[in-house]
Amino acid sequence: MATYIYNNATIYYEVHGCGKPVLLIHGACIDHHFLTGCMEPVFADFSDCFKRYYIDLPGMGQSTSSLIRITLLQRRTPTPR
């Protein structure tokens, strides 16, 4: 259970196991809890082989969404014609 701050957004992540690093990224409208529940049974026999990083994408789960707001604001800037 840790956080990483990037561009004014706090990214939440959890680490399970040890060994080679594997980054697991969830899809839309869910968070790391869902992915952890799905994937940890798959890694049960290999927990000493792989260090799994489960992250919450910006604006989802326990991560903040300031990174998304910045991106959306930049896209709303009108382009000159």
N, C-alpha and C positions, 0 to 999 in steps of 0.2 A: 504494500500500500504506500505509494509514493506519488509525487507530482513533479512535473517538469514545466517550467515557465518559458513560453516562447511567444514573442511578439504580443505581450500583454494578455495572453491566454494561458490558463493553467490546465495542463494536460494530466489527467489522472491515469495511473497504471498500476498493475499488480504483477508480481513476479512469482512464478512457481517453478520448482525443480532446479536442477543444475545440469551443466553440459553445454552443448552447442545452442546458441541463441536462436529462438524462433519468435517472430513477431506475429501476433494474431490480431486481426483488425475486424471488428464487427461491421455489419451492414447498417442500413438506415433504420431509425426508430427503435433501436435496441441499445444495450450497453454491454460492458465487459461481463456482467453477471450472466447474461444469456450465453455468450460465447464460452465462458469458463465452464458452465454447466454442460454444454455440448461437447467441448473438446477434452476436458480433463479425463473422462472415461477412455477416450482414444489413447491418451498419453499415459494411462495408468501403469502399464508394463514398462514404460520407457522414461519414468520420471527422473532417473539418474543420468539419462542420455541427453535430455533437452531442457534448456532453461527457457520457459515460456513467458513472454511479455504480453499481457492483455491490456489494451489501452481503451480509454473512452475517447472517441473522436470529439473535436471541439463542438460544444453546445449539446452534447449528449452525456448521459450518466452524470458523473461527478466532475467533468471537465467544463470549463467556462466557455462562453461563445464569443468573446471579444474578437477572436481571429476571424470568425465568420462575418461579424458585423463590418469589420474593416473591408473584407473582400466584397461584400454586397454593396457597400457605399462606393467603392472604387468602380464597380460595374455600372452604377447608376449615373456616373458622371457623363453628361452628354458629349458626344463627339462632334466637333465642328464639321460643317458640310461645305 
